[in-house]
Amino acid sequence: MKFHNFVNKELCITFKNPNNNGERMVLGRCSCRYGNPATQELLVKYFRFDNNNGFKPWSVFSLVNQGDKRMGLKISNDGSLLLPSQRYAKVAYGVKGNDDEKFFWDPTTKCLRNYMYRDGCVGSTQQGCGTQMIALGKSEDAGRTCGDVKFDGTFLWMNGKVAQPQSGYLKTNNIQISLSNINGHVSQRWALKNSGINAKSRKSKQSTPAPDSTWGWPKGSFEIRAPGGKAVQVLSNGRVILNRRTGGTDQQFVFDAKTKTVVSRRFNGVSLTSVKSGKDRFKIVAKKTTRTSPQLFTRPSSGGIVQMAANKNYVWKATNNSLVVVKGNGDRNWNRSRTYFQAVKR
């Protein structure tokens, strides 16, 4: 099927690079003489959501990525949201079939629920410029926005956006699920796998794990190792640099569970802090602990990414001998992106 321009019937929608998910869509001559006709052929897919938004009521299922069956969707127990009953939706890379990876549609409340954490609907929360997918738990006032969840056989829609791993990072366990504009990328494509369980007559028998309050940081003291064999170091003037490893306490940190900040071992009451240094760019310095959002950073359990807790689209990056924060772009070529950091216990 071709789509012609209404004003000039000789022009059709044309994809400059079909392998790039149609990100370069232009108008081109509707003729084989002007290029490959396959670049103008479009498949129109209609999906009827009916009263249950594309789900089968009470049927327990899991969602796995269409491009990588090892990557699924789960509700985590990281305990970093405002209410204890709220939980992030995250990537389960290396799907195990646990009950936190299973979901069902509740037709009585018209919402999607997790099979293990069924005390609240799956919804969303705004963090900075990003929107995160979460299980709302007992926050019933926010639960009213969770009904707009739909599955069309490929994309999981929520409030007009689609679910994908944060910033498009693939093969990264425990990375959060964000809600983004649709672009057709493989990271946004999901397949629904039915389990044969009916959630109305059967509940999860697996025990709920205790909340993880570490935000991905090790317990006790640790070094933060950067690309190129360097370590993050705090200077007496508050500057934070990347330097060769010395093993000194100025290159050691602890995660303070009370303030949720990464604190220097050398300088008491001083935490790593992001300060704005340009458009969509921050630098890391050391400042007095205030427990405000510029001092809050989280780590998925794999992948070496360090995120701003208030806006998880921003990640740490090593630049020369400095530590900066930039927008994540899903690049897992660590040598090129220089966004791989290890927290190594001392």
Buried (B, 14 or more C-beta within 10 A) or exposed (E): EEBBEEEEEEBBBBBEEBEEBBEEEEBBBBEEEEBEBEBBEEEEEEEEEEEBBBBBBBBBBBBBBEBBEEBBBBBBBBBBBEEEBBBBBBBBBEBEEBBBBBBBBBBEEBBBBBBBBBEBBBBBBEBBEBBBBBBBBEBEEBBEBBBBBBBBEBBBBBBEBBBBBBBBBBBBBBBBBBBBEBBBBBBBBBBBBEBEBEBBEEEBEEEEEEBBEBBBBBEEBBBBBBBEEBBBBBBEEEBBBBBEBEEEBBBBBBBBEEBBBBBBBBBEEBBBBBEEEEEEBBBBBBBEBEEEEBBBBBBBBBBBBBBBBBBBBBBBBBEEEBBBBBEBEBEBEBEEBBBBBEBEEB
